[in-house]
Amino acid sequence: MGAIIVGLTGGVASGKSTALRVMKRLGAKVIDADVLARKAVAPGTPGLEKIKKRFGNVLHKNGRLNRKKLAKMVFGNKKALADLNAIVHPDVFRMEQRLIAEFAGGKKRAVVVVDAPVMIESGFHAHKDVLVVMSSPVAAQVKRLREQKGFTPAEAMARIKSQMPLKKKLRYADYVVGNDGSVAQLRKNTEEVYHKILRDFSKRQRRPPR
């Protein structure tokens, strides 16, 4: 029957995980790009071998990727980050496309939401029907990173500044989910945007041919 492919992105600690859970509860099929990225570099994969060749010994004793060690190596290093993305992103995209094809094969039109923090930077947004961007004040992001990750204010700001600025992300957005209040309000905002997407696509389907 096909599918509506929704890209979901936003800065670190902007509420993407909560929004994704809400959309899943409302009936969407969800794809978490971070989960796919982990699969792309699991033990025995070509991706992990490429990472070892490029970055050296970045494994735990059990043979799995030491993500924290690798993150420290690429954080703030544009060349290293670009090399890592060139290894991981193609495999993530292939897995994503396979899942979308599976979800789109049902009798009813599916809504598939793909959550990726670097959706725009990777160019993945170009393959989505619509893009939803999470909008959250920087102060709220810092607060969440301090509470959830134990970051210092300086560490939180460094992580936020390492990503594409929200203002630039919003230029690509078809829909925006605001997250500047309570979790309950975030859930409500997400529900409203989700239903608006469905209404807008329903109108497109009913539109008579010119």
C-alpha atoms as an extended CHARMM CRD file, in Angstrom:
* protein
*
       210  EXT
         1         1  MET       CA              0.0000000000        0.0000000000        0.0000000000  PROA      1               0.0000000000
         2         2  GLY       CA              2.9450000000        2.3170000000        0.5070000000  PROA      2               0.0000000000
         3         3  ALA       CA              4.0490000000        4.5130000000        3.3660000000  PROA      3               0.0000000000
         4         4  ILE       CA              4.4470000000        8.0700000000        4.5640000000  PROA      4               0.0000000000
         5         5  ILE       CA              8.1290000000        8.4020000000        5.4170000000  PROA      5               0.0000000000
         6         6  VAL       CA              8.6880000000       10.8600000000        8.2540000000  PROA      6               0.0000000000
         7         7  GLY       CA             12.1390000000       12.0270000000        9.2750000000  PROA      7               0.0000000000
         8         8  LEU       CA             12.5050000000       13.0100000000       12.9320000000  PROA      8               0.0000000000
         9         9  THR       CA             15.5330000000       14.9790000000       14.0410000000  PROA      9               0.0000000000
        10        10  GLY       CA             16.7370000000       17.5610000000       16.5210000000  PROA      10              0.0000000000
        11        11  GLY       CA             19.6190000000       18.4340000000       18.7630000000  PROA      11              0.0000000000
        12        12  VAL       CA             20.9340000000       16.3600000000       21.6350000000  PROA      12              0.0000000000
        13        13  ALA       CA             18.4790000000       16.1530000000       24.5680000000  PROA      13              0.0000000000
        14        14  SER       CA             15.7360000000       17.8310000000       22.5560000000  PROA      14              0.0000000000
        15        15  GLY       CA             13.0530000000       15.2110000000       23.2360000000  PROA      15              0.0000000000
        16        16  LYS       CA             13.3250000000       12.9650000000       20.1710000000  PROA      16              0.0000000000
        17        17  SER       CA             13.0260000000        9.7330000000       22.1560000000  PROA      17              0.0000000000
        18        18  THR       CA              9.8130000000       10.8460000000       23.8480000000  PROA      18              0.0000000000
        19        19  ALA       CA              8.3520000000       12.0540000000       20.5510000000  PROA      19              0.0000000000
        20        20  LEU       CA              9.2520000000        8.7570000000       18.8950000000  PROA      20              0.0000000000
        21        21  ARG       CA              7.5040000000        6.7730000000       21.6420000000  PROA      21              0.0000000000
        22        22  VAL       CA              4.3830000000        8.9040000000       21.2220000000  PROA      22              0.0000000000
        23        23  MET       CA              4.3170000000        8.3550000000       17.4660000000  PROA      23              0.0000000000
        24        24  LYS       CA              4.7920000000        4.6240000000       17.9480000000  PROA      24              0.0000000000
        25        25  ARG       CA              1.8690000000        4.5570000000       20.3860000000  PROA      25              0.0000000000
        26        26  LEU       CA             -0.2420000000        6.3520000000       17.7810000000  PROA      26              0.0000000000
        27        27  GLY       CA              0.4590000000        3.6020000000       15.2630000000  PROA      27              0.0000000000
        28        28  ALA       CA              3.6480000000        4.5900000000       13.4720000000  PROA      28              0.0000000000
        29        29  LYS       CA              6.3430000000        2.1190000000       12.5620000000  PROA      29              0.0000000000
        30        30  VAL       CA              9.5830000000        3.4820000000       13.9760000000  PROA      30              0.0000000000
        31        31  ILE       CA             13.2030000000        3.1670000000       12.9250000000  PROA      31              0.0000000000
        32        32  ASP       CA             15.9590000000        4.3480000000       15.2540000000  PROA      32              0.0000000000
        33        33  ALA       CA             19.0700000000        5.1910000000       13.2380000000  PROA      33              0.0000000000
        34        34  ASP       CA             21.2440000000        4.8100000000       16.3450000000  PROA      34              0.0000000000
        35        35  VAL       CA             20.1240000000        1.1830000000       16.6700000000  PROA      35              0.0000000000
        36        36  LEU       CA             20.9630000000        0.5760000000       13.0160000000  PROA      36              0.0000000000
        37        37  ALA       CA             24.3490000000        2.2390000000       13.5030000000  PROA      37              0.0000000000
        38        38  ARG       CA             25.1160000000       -0.2110000000       16.3120000000  PROA      38              0.0000000000
        39        39  LYS       CA             24.2230000000       -3.1250000000       14.0470000000  PROA      39              0.0000000000
        40        40  ALA       CA             26.4390000000       -1.7030000000       11.3020000000  PROA      40              0.0000000000
        41        41  VAL       CA             29.4900000000       -1.9680000000       13.5660000000  PROA      41              0.0000000000
        42        42  ALA       CA             28.6510000000       -5.1780000000       15.4440000000  PROA      42              0.0000000000
        43        43  PRO       CA             31.3960000000       -7.8370000000       15.7900000000  PROA      43              0.0000000000
        44        44  GLY       CA             32.0860000000       -9.5650000000       12.4970000000  PROA      44              0.0000000000
        45        45  THR       CA             30.7210000000       -6.7890000000       10.2910000000  PROA      45              0.0000000000
        46        46  PRO       CA             32.6900000000       -5.0820000000        7.5120000000  PROA      46              0.0000000000
        47        47  GLY       CA             31.8860000000       -1.7930000000        9.2360000000  PROA      47              0.0000000000
        48        48  LEU       CA             33.7660000000       -2.7480000000       12.3900000000  PROA      48              0.0000000000
        49        49  GLU       CA             36.7630000000       -3.9280000000       10.3780000000  PROA      49              0.0000000000
        50        50  LYS       CA             36.8740000000       -0.5900000000        8.5610000000  PROA      50              0.0000000000
        51        51  ILE       CA             36.7270000000        1.2750000000       11.8730000000  PROA      51              0.0000000000
        52        52  LYS       CA             39.6110000000       -0.8000000000       13.2680000000  PROA      52              0.0000000000
        53        53  LYS       CA             41.6460000000       -0.0740000000       10.1620000000  PROA      53              0.0000000000
        54        54  ARG       CA             40.9730000000        3.6680000000       10.3550000000  PROA      54              0.0000000000
        55        55  PHE       CA             40.9950000000        4.2970000000       14.1130000000  PROA      55              0.0000000000
        56        56  GLY       CA             43.1010000000        1.4870000000       15.5470000000  PROA      56              0.0000000000
        57        57  ASN       CA             42.3220000000       -0.3190000000       18.8070000000  PROA      57              0.0000000000
        58        58  VAL       CA             38.8750000000        0.9610000000       19.7540000000  PROA      58              0.0000000000
        59        59  LEU       CA             37.4110000000       -2.3310000000       20.9720000000  PROA      59              0.0000000000
        60        60  HSD       CA             36.4070000000       -3.7140000000       24.3370000000  PROA      60              0.0000000000
        61        61  LYS       CA             37.9770000000       -7.0090000000       25.4190000000  PROA      61              0.0000000000
        62        62  ASN       CA             34.8550000000       -8.8320000000       24.2060000000  PROA      62              0.0000000000
        63        63  GLY       CA             35.4380000000       -7.5610000000       20.6700000000  PROA      63              0.0000000000
        64        64  ARG       CA             32.6680000000       -5.0050000000       20.6620000000  PROA      64              0.0000000000
        65        65  LEU       CA             33.2020000000       -1.3920000000       19.6840000000  PROA      65              0.0000000000
        66        66  ASN       CA             34.1690000000        0.9130000000       22.5380000000  PROA      66              0.0000000000
        67        67  ARG       CA             31.7940000000        3.6810000000       21.5660000000  PROA      67              0.0000000000
        68        68  LYS       CA             32.9460000000        6.0650000000       24.2960000000  PROA      68              0.0000000000
        69        69  LYS       CA             36.5740000000        5.7680000000       23.2380000000  PROA      69              0.0000000000
        70        70  LEU       CA             35.6890000000        6.2810000000       19.5920000000  PROA      70              0.0000000000
        71        71  ALA       CA             33.4600000000        9.2450000000       20.4550000000  PROA      71              0.0000000000
        72        72  LYS       CA             36.3670000000       10.9540000000       22.2100000000  PROA      72              0.0000000000
        73        73  MET       CA             38.5300000000       10.4350000000       19.1380000000  PROA      73              0.0000000000
        74        74  VAL       CA             36.0700000000       12.0160000000       16.7130000000  PROA      74              0.0000000000
        75        75  PHE       CA             34.5400000000       14.7130000000       18.9380000000  PROA      75              0.0000000000
        76        76  GLY       CA             35.7720000000       18.0800000000       17.6960000000  PROA      76              0.0000000000
        77        77  ASN       CA             37.7290000000       16.4620000000       14.8540000000  PROA      77              0.0000000000
        78        78  LYS       CA             35.8580000000       17.1080000000       11.6100000000  PROA      78              0.0000000000
        79        79  LYS       CA             38.0770000000       14.8670000000        9.4890000000  PROA      79              0.0000000000
        80        80  ALA       CA             37.7990000000       11.9140000000       11.8700000000  PROA      80              0.0000000000
        81        81  LEU       CA             34.0350000000       12.3750000000       12.1650000000  PROA      81              0.0000000000
        82        82  ALA       CA             33.6600000000       12.5430000000        8.3910000000  PROA      82              0.0000000000
        83        83  ASP       CA             35.6760000000        9.3280000000        8.0420000000  PROA      83              0.0000000000
        84        84  LEU       CA             33.5030000000        7.5870000000       10.6350000000  PROA      84              0.0000000000
        85        85  ASN       CA             30.3020000000        8.7420000000        8.9510000000  PROA      85              0.0000000000
        86        86  ALA       CA             31.5850000000        7.5470000000        5.5740000000  PROA      86              0.0000000000
        87        87  ILE       CA             31.9920000000        4.0800000000        7.0870000000  PROA      87              0.0000000000
        88        88  VAL       CA             28.7180000000        3.8500000000        9.0010000000  PROA      88              0.0000000000
        89        89  HSD       CA             26.1350000000        5.9080000000        7.1050000000  PROA      89              0.0000000000
        90        90  PRO       CA             25.9270000000        3.8370000000        3.8840000000  PROA      90              0.0000000000
        91        91  ASP       CA             25.1660000000        0.6580000000        5.8540000000  PROA      91              0.0000000000
        92        92  VAL       CA             22.6380000000        2.4750000000        8.0340000000  PROA      92              0.0000000000
        93        93  PHE       CA             20.8880000000        3.8220000000        4.9440000000  PROA      93              0.0000000000
        94        94  ARG       CA             20.6960000000        0.3720000000        3.3290000000  PROA      94              0.0000000000
        95        95  MET       CA             19.1930000000       -1.1590000000        6.4800000000  PROA      95              0.0000000000
        96        96  GLU       CA             16.7710000000        1.7380000000        6.7840000000  PROA      96              0.0000000000
        97        97  GLN       CA             15.5610000000        1.3140000000        3.2020000000  PROA      97              0.0000000000
        98        98  ARG       CA             15.0180000000       -2.4260000000        3.7110000000  PROA      98              0.0000000000
        99        99  LEU       CA             12.8940000000       -1.7820000000        6.8030000000  PROA      99              0.0000000000
       100       100  ILE       CA             10.8720000000        0.9110000000        5.0470000000  PROA      100             0.0000000000
       101       101  ALA       CA             10.1670000000       -1.4880000000        2.1810000000  PROA      101             0.0000000000
       102       102  GLU       CA              8.9610000000       -4.1140000000        4.6590000000  PROA      102             0.0000000000
       103       103  PHE       CA              6.6940000000       -1.6630000000        6.4680000000  PROA      103             0.0000000000
       104       104  ALA       CA              5.2970000000       -0.3320000000        3.1800000000  PROA      104             0.0000000000
       105       105  GLY       CA              4.3020000000       -3.7950000000        2.0070000000  PROA      105             0.0000000000
       106       106  GLY       CA              1.1550000000       -4.0880000000        4.1360000000  PROA      106             0.0000000000
       107       107  LYS       CA             -2.4660000000       -3.6540000000        3.1290000000  PROA      107             0.0000000000
       108       108  LYS       CA             -2.7910000000       -0.2790000000        4.8440000000  PROA      108             0.0000000000
       109       109  ARG       CA             -0.7140000000        2.8290000000        4.2650000000  PROA      109             0.0000000000
       110       110  ALA       CA              1.9310000000        2.8640000000        6.9710000000  PROA      110             0.0000000000
       111       111  VAL       CA              3.4960000000        5.8290000000        8.6950000000  PROA      111             0.0000000000
       112       112  VAL       CA              7.2120000000        5.1590000000        9.1100000000  PROA      112             0.0000000000
       113       113  VAL       CA              9.1360000000        7.4880000000       11.4070000000  PROA      113             0.0000000000
       114       114  VAL       CA             12.9180000000        7.4650000000       11.1070000000  PROA      114             0.0000000000
       115       115  ASP       CA             14.7230000000        9.0220000000       14.0680000000  PROA      115             0.0000000000
       116       116  ALA       CA             18.2480000000       10.2560000000       13.3320000000  PROA      116             0.0000000000
       117       117  PRO       CA             20.1580000000       12.9960000000       15.1730000000  PROA      117             0.0000000000
       118       118  VAL       CA             22.1700000000       13.8930000000       12.0560000000  PROA      118             0.0000000000
       119       119  MET       CA             19.3260000000       13.4540000000        9.5620000000  PROA      119             0.0000000000
       120       120  ILE       CA             20.0940000000       16.7080000000        7.7400000000  PROA      120             0.0000000000
       121       121  GLU       CA             23.8730000000       16.5900000000        8.0130000000  PROA      121             0.0000000000
       122       122  SER       CA             23.9480000000       13.1010000000        6.4840000000  PROA      122             0.0000000000
       123       123  GLY       CA             21.5810000000       14.0530000000        3.6650000000  PROA      123             0.0000000000
       124       124  PHE       CA             19.0900000000       11.3630000000        4.7520000000  PROA      124             0.0000000000
       125       125  HSD       CA             16.3210000000       13.9790000000        4.9780000000  PROA      125             0.0000000000
       126       126  ALA       CA             16.2110000000       14.1300000000        1.1730000000  PROA      126             0.0000000000
       127       127  HSD       CA             14.7430000000       10.6150000000        1.1510000000  PROA      127             0.0000000000
       128       128  LYS       CA             11.8310000000       11.4440000000        3.4700000000  PROA      128             0.0000000000
       129       129  ASP       CA              8.3450000000       12.7000000000        2.5890000000  PROA      129             0.0000000000
       130       130  VAL       CA              8.3900000000       15.1740000000        5.4650000000  PROA      130             0.0000000000
       131       131  LEU       CA             10.8570000000       16.2910000000        8.0980000000  PROA      131             0.0000000000
       132       132  VAL       CA              9.9000000000       16.9200000000       11.7310000000  PROA      132             0.0000000000
       133       133  VAL       CA             12.3610000000       18.9510000000       13.7980000000  PROA      133             0.0000000000
       134       134  MET       CA             12.3740000000       19.0490000000       17.5870000000  PROA      134             0.0000000000
       135       135  SER       CA             12.6860000000       22.5780000000       18.9630000000  PROA      135             0.0000000000
       136       136  SER       CA             13.9960000000       22.9940000000       22.4990000000  PROA      136             0.0000000000
       137       137  PRO       CA             15.6930000000       25.9400000000       24.2470000000  PROA      137             0.0000000000
       138       138  VAL       CA             19.4280000000       25.5060000000       24.7850000000  PROA      138             0.0000000000
       139       139  ALA       CA             19.0050000000       26.0220000000       28.5330000000  PROA      139             0.0000000000
       140       140  ALA       CA             16.5890000000       23.0820000000       28.6480000000  PROA      140             0.0000000000
       141       141  GLN       CA             19.0080000000       20.8950000000       26.6760000000  PROA      141             0.0000000000
       142       142  VAL       CA             21.8260000000       21.7500000000       29.0800000000  PROA      142             0.0000000000
       143       143  LYS       CA             19.6100000000       20.9330000000       32.0640000000  PROA      143             0.0000000000
       144       144  ARG       CA             18.6510000000       17.5380000000       30.6130000000  PROA      144             0.0000000000
       145       145  LEU       CA             22.2460000000       16.6510000000       29.7640000000  PROA      145             0.0000000000
       146       146  ARG       CA             23.3360000000       17.5110000000       33.2950000000  PROA      146             0.0000000000
       147       147  GLU       CA             20.5340000000       15.4630000000       34.8550000000  PROA      147             0.0000000000
       148       148  GLN       CA             20.5310000000       12.5070000000       32.4570000000  PROA      148             0.0000000000
       149       149  LYS       CA             24.1990000000       12.2130000000       31.4690000000  PROA      149             0.0000000000
       150       150  GLY       CA             26.0020000000       13.8670000000       34.3680000000  PROA      150             0.0000000000
       151       151  PHE       CA             27.5990000000       16.4480000000       32.0830000000  PROA      151             0.0000000000
       152       152  THR       CA             29.0640000000       19.6720000000       33.4050000000  PROA      152             0.0000000000
       153       153  PRO       CA             27.5510000000       22.8540000000       31.9100000000  PROA      153             0.0000000000
       154       154  ALA       CA             30.6790000000       23.2700000000       29.7650000000  PROA      154             0.0000000000
       155       155  GLU       CA             30.4890000000       19.6820000000       28.5000000000  PROA      155             0.0000000000
       156       156  ALA       CA             26.8040000000       20.0770000000       27.6970000000  PROA      156             0.0000000000
       157       157  MET       CA             27.3940000000       23.2890000000       25.7480000000  PROA      157             0.0000000000
       158       158  ALA       CA             30.2830000000       21.7250000000       23.8440000000  PROA      158             0.0000000000
       159       159  ARG       CA             28.0740000000       18.8150000000       22.7950000000  PROA      159             0.0000000000
       160       160  ILE       CA             25.2560000000       21.1540000000       21.7210000000  PROA      160             0.0000000000
       161       161  LYS       CA             27.5920000000       23.4390000000       19.7720000000  PROA      161             0.0000000000
       162       162  SER       CA             29.1020000000       20.4690000000       17.9510000000  PROA      162             0.0000000000
       163       163  GLN       CA             25.7630000000       19.9140000000       16.1930000000  PROA      163             0.0000000000
       164       164  MET       CA             23.9770000000       21.8930000000       13.5080000000  PROA      164             0.0000000000
       165       165  PRO       CA             22.3050000000       24.9430000000       15.1180000000  PROA      165             0.0000000000
       166       166  LEU       CA             18.5540000000       24.6750000000       15.6450000000  PROA      166             0.0000000000
       167       167  LYS       CA             17.9590000000       27.8070000000       13.5670000000  PROA      167             0.0000000000
       168       168  LYS       CA             19.5270000000       26.1040000000       10.5640000000  PROA      168             0.0000000000
       169       169  LYS       CA             17.6630000000       22.8290000000       11.1680000000  PROA      169             0.0000000000
       170       170  LEU       CA             14.3620000000       24.6940000000       11.2050000000  PROA      170             0.0000000000
       171       171  ARG       CA             14.9510000000       25.8650000000        7.6330000000  PROA      171             0.0000000000
       172       172  TYR       CA             14.5150000000       22.2500000000        6.5370000000  PROA      172             0.0000000000
       173       173  ALA       CA             11.4930000000       21.5090000000        8.7320000000  PROA      173             0.0000000000
       174       174  ASP       CA              8.0440000000       20.7180000000        7.3860000000  PROA      174             0.0000000000
       175       175  TYR       CA              6.7330000000       20.3860000000       10.9520000000  PROA      175             0.0000000000
       176       176  VAL       CA              8.1070000000       21.4720000000       14.3130000000  PROA      176             0.0000000000
       177       177  VAL       CA              7.5030000000       19.8630000000       17.7070000000  PROA      177             0.0000000000
       178       178  GLY       CA              8.1070000000       22.3560000000       20.4930000000  PROA      178             0.0000000000
       179       179  ASN       CA              9.6760000000       21.0790000000       23.6980000000  PROA      179             0.0000000000
       180       180  ASP       CA              9.9110000000       24.0190000000       26.0530000000  PROA      180             0.0000000000
       181       181  GLY       CA              7.5840000000       22.8300000000       28.8020000000  PROA      181             0.0000000000
       182       182  SER       CA              6.5950000000       19.6600000000       30.6190000000  PROA      182             0.0000000000
       183       183  VAL       CA              6.8170000000       16.1060000000       29.3030000000  PROA      183             0.0000000000
       184       184  ALA       CA              3.0200000000       16.0500000000       29.1630000000  PROA      184             0.0000000000
       185       185  GLN       CA              3.0740000000       19.1320000000       26.9450000000  PROA      185             0.0000000000
       186       186  LEU       CA              5.7080000000       17.5390000000       24.7170000000  PROA      186             0.0000000000
       187       187  ARG       CA              3.4970000000       14.4830000000       24.2820000000  PROA      187             0.0000000000
       188       188  LYS       CA              0.5460000000       16.7300000000       23.3950000000  PROA      188             0.0000000000
       189       189  ASN       CA              2.6210000000       18.7230000000       20.9030000000  PROA      189             0.0000000000
       190       190  THR       CA              3.8410000000       15.5070000000       19.2920000000  PROA      190             0.0000000000
       191       191  GLU       CA              0.3160000000       14.1320000000       18.9810000000  PROA      191             0.0000000000
       192       192  GLU       CA             -0.8490000000       17.3510000000       17.3250000000  PROA      192             0.0000000000
       193       193  VAL       CA              1.9600000000       17.2940000000       14.7680000000  PROA      193             0.0000000000
       194       194  TYR       CA              1.4430000000       13.5960000000       14.0440000000  PROA      194             0.0000000000
       195       195  HSD       CA             -2.2680000000       14.0450000000       13.3900000000  PROA      195             0.0000000000
       196       196  LYS       CA             -1.5630000000       17.1080000000       11.2480000000  PROA      196             0.0000000000
       197       197  ILE       CA              0.7730000000       15.0530000000        9.0790000000  PROA      197             0.0000000000
       198       198  LEU       CA             -1.9770000000       12.4600000000        8.5860000000  PROA      198             0.0000000000
       199       199  ARG       CA             -4.5310000000       15.1570000000        7.7440000000  PROA      199             0.0000000000
       200       200  ASP       CA             -2.2000000000       16.8470000000        5.2830000000  PROA      200             0.0000000000
       201       201  PHE       CA             -1.4400000000       13.5950000000        3.4710000000  PROA      201             0.0000000000
       202       202  SER       CA             -5.1200000000       12.7100000000        3.4120000000  PROA      202             0.0000000000
       203       203  LYS       CA             -5.8370000000       16.0300000000        1.6830000000  PROA      203             0.0000000000
       204       204  ARG       CA             -3.1420000000       15.3200000000       -0.8920000000  PROA      204             0.0000000000
       205       205  GLN       CA             -4.7460000000       11.9640000000       -1.6980000000  PROA      205             0.0000000000
       206       206  ARG       CA             -8.1910000000       13.5070000000       -2.1450000000  PROA      206             0.0000000000
       207       207  ARG       CA             -6.9120000000       16.3570000000       -4.3110000000  PROA      207             0.0000000000
       208       208  PRO       CA             -8.3700000000       15.9510000000       -7.8410000000  PROA      208             0.0000000000
       209       209  PRO       CA             -5.9140000000       15.6990000000      -10.7400000000  PROA      209             0.0000000000
       210       210  ARG       CA             -5.2640000000       18.8750000000      -12.7030000000  PROA      210             0.0000000000
